[in-house]
Amino acid sequence: MTDPEFLSDIRAQMLKFAILQLQDEALAEDAVQEALVGALKNAASFGRRSALKTWIFAILKNKITDIIRQRYRHAEVHENQTDGHDNLDSLFDSRGFWQKEELPEAWSQPSESVKDEHFWRVFETCLSGLSATHARLFMMREFLELESEEICQSLQISTSNLHVMLYRARLRLRECLENRWFSDGECR
């Protein structure tokens, strides 16, 4: 863990992830610093049950979760809940069925793709194409693994609103990944 190139690379990835979640560069920087210091202090307790990067990111996820919980415990958030550019109606017909040209494609071996570093760069590009609200909610739920109730309470939104926004985020991610990563059932 003392390899300068490894530390520089992982720090940049951590900072990008933390900025997306916290939407505050200074707070993100603090979270990354605390996570790296925590990892260095507790390096002896790293049991190698996972990859070092996974372990360090788990520490960062906990730091970010703590900051989010603390930040929203007493704050009120007022955000526009609708997205003008996010027209999901075009994906479905009047009866709620997929438009022919929008049908989801079969993905061959998606579990293998998550091991591919290039896949994660494409995923990150797709994630950055979402609205800031949708990307953040998706990351809070799927990567930070916050419970729906906790997200709703901290952002002061209803459960049904959260589920609609997560649904939209997942649809857009699926569409983007199909167009940029999966095509004709094959990985690019």
C-alpha positions in Angstrom: 0.0 0.0 0.0 3.0 2.3 0.0 3.4 2.2 -3.8 3.1 5.9 -4.8 1.6 5.1 -8.2 -1.1 2.9 -6.6 -1.9 5.5 -4.0 -2.1 8.3 -6.5 -4.4 6.2 -8.8 -6.7 5.0 -6.0 -6.8 8.5 -4.5 -8.0 10.0 -7.8 -10.7 7.3 -8.1 -11.8 7.8 -4.5 -12.0 11.6 -4.9 -14.1 11.3 -8.0 -16.5 8.9 -6.2 -16.7 11.1 -3.1 -17.3 14.3 -5.1 -20.2 12.6 -6.9 -21.8 11.6 -3.6 -21.1 14.7 -1.5 -21.2 17.3 -4.2 -18.7 19.3 -2.2 -15.0 19.1 -3.2 -13.7 20.1 0.3 -15.9 17.5 2.0 -14.9 14.9 -0.5 -11.2 15.6 0.0 -11.7 15.3 3.7 -13.5 12.0 3.4 -10.8 10.6 1.1 -8.0 11.7 3.4 -9.8 10.2 6.4 -10.4 6.9 4.5 -6.7 6.7 3.4 -5.5 7.5 6.9 -7.8 5.0 8.4 -6.6 2.4 5.9 -3.0 3.1 6.7 -3.6 3.0 10.4 -5.5 -0.3 10.2 -3.4 -2.0 7.5 -2.5 -4.8 9.9 -6.2 -5.6 10.3 -6.7 -6.0 6.5 -7.4 -9.7 6.3 -7.0 -10.1 2.5 -10.6 -11.4 2.3 -11.1 -8.9 -0.5 -9.0 -6.8 -2.8 -7.1 -4.0 -1.2 -9.0 -1.5 -3.4 -12.3 -3.0 -2.3 -11.3 -2.7 1.4 -10.2 0.9 1.0 -13.4 1.9 -0.9 -15.5 0.2 1.9 -13.8 2.6 4.4 -14.6 5.5 2.1 -18.2 4.4 1.7 -18.5 4.4 5.5 -17.0 7.9 5.7 -19.3 9.2 3.0 -22.4 7.6 4.6 -21.5 9.2 7.9 -21.1 12.7 6.3 -24.4 12.3 4.4 -26.2 11.3 7.5 -24.7 14.1 9.5 -25.3 16.7 6.8 -29.0 15.9 6.2 -29.9 15.1 9.8 -31.1 18.7 10.4 -30.9 20.3 7.0 -33.8 20.8 4.6 -33.3 20.0 1.0 -35.4 21.7 -1.7 -34.8 20.3 -5.1 -36.8 20.2 -8.3 -37.9 16.6 -8.5 -38.6 16.6 -12.2 -36.1 16.4 -15.0 -37.0 18.3 -18.1 -34.5 16.4 -20.3 -35.5 13.0 -19.0 -38.4 11.9 -21.3 -39.0 8.3 -20.4 -42.4 8.3 -22.2 -40.5 7.8 -25.4 -39.4 4.4 -24.3 -43.0 3.0 -23.9 -46.1 3.0 -26.0 -49.5 4.1 -24.8 -50.2 0.8 -23.2 -47.0 0.8 -21.2 -45.1 -1.7 -23.4 -41.6 -1.1 -24.7 -41.3 0.7 -28.0 -39.9 -1.7 -30.6 -36.7 0.2 -31.1 -36.2 0.6 -27.3 -36.6 -3.1 -26.3 -33.8 -4.1 -23.9 -31.1 -6.2 -25.5 -29.8 -9.4 -24.1 -26.5 -8.9 -22.5 -24.1 -11.8 -22.7 -22.1 -12.5 -19.5 -22.8 -9.2 -17.7 -21.1 -10.7 -14.6 -17.9 -11.0 -16.5 -18.1 -7.3 -17.6 -17.9 -6.0 -14.1 -14.4 -7.5 -13.8 -13.3 -5.4 -16.8 -11.7 -2.0 -16.0 -12.9 -0.5 -19.3 -16.5 -1.5 -18.4 -16.2 0.7 -15.2 -15.0 3.7 -17.3 -18.0 3.2 -19.6 -20.3 2.9 -16.5 -18.8 6.0 -15.0 -19.5 7.9 -18.3 -23.1 6.6 -18.3 -23.5 7.6 -14.7 -22.3 11.1 -15.4 -24.9 11.3 -18.2 -27.7 11.1 -15.6 -29.0 14.1 -13.8 -27.0 14.9 -10.7 -30.0 13.9 -8.6 -30.5 10.5 -10.3 -26.8 9.7 -10.2 -26.6 10.6 -6.6 -29.7 8.6 -5.6 -28.5 5.6 -7.6 -25.1 5.7 -5.9 -26.6 6.2 -2.4 -28.8 3.1 -2.9 -26.6 0.8 -4.9 -23.1 1.6 -3.9 -23.4 3.1 -0.4 -26.2 0.6 0.2 -28.3 3.1 2.2 -31.8 1.9 3.0 -34.6 3.5 1.1 -36.1 4.9 4.3 -32.8 6.5 5.2 -32.4 8.1 1.8 -36.0 9.4 1.9 -35.6 10.8 5.3 -32.3 12.5 4.7 -33.4 14.1 1.4 -37.0 14.6 2.5 -38.6 12.8 -0.4 -41.3 10.2 -0.4 -40.6 6.5 -0.9 -42.6 6.5 -4.1 -40.7 9.5 -5.4 -37.4 7.7 -4.6 -38.5 4.5 -6.4 -39.6 6.5 -9.5 -36.2 8.3 -9.6 -34.3 5.1 -9.1 -36.4 3.4 -11.8 -35.6 6.3 -14.2 -31.9 6.1 -13.3 -31.7 2.4 -13.9 -33.5 2.8 -17.3 -31.1 5.4 -18.4 -28.1 3.4 -17.2 -29.4 0.3 -19.0 -29.9 2.3 -22.2 -26.5 3.9 -22.0 -24.7 0.6 -21.3 -26.5 -1.1 -24.1 -25.4 1.7 -26.5 -21.8 2.1 -25.3 -20.9 -1.3 -23.9 -23.2 -4.2 -25.0 -24.2 -4.6 -28.6 -25.6 -7.6 -30.5 -25.3 -9.6 -27.3 -21.5 -9.2 -27.3 -19.3 -7.0 -25.1 -17.4 -4.3 -27.0 
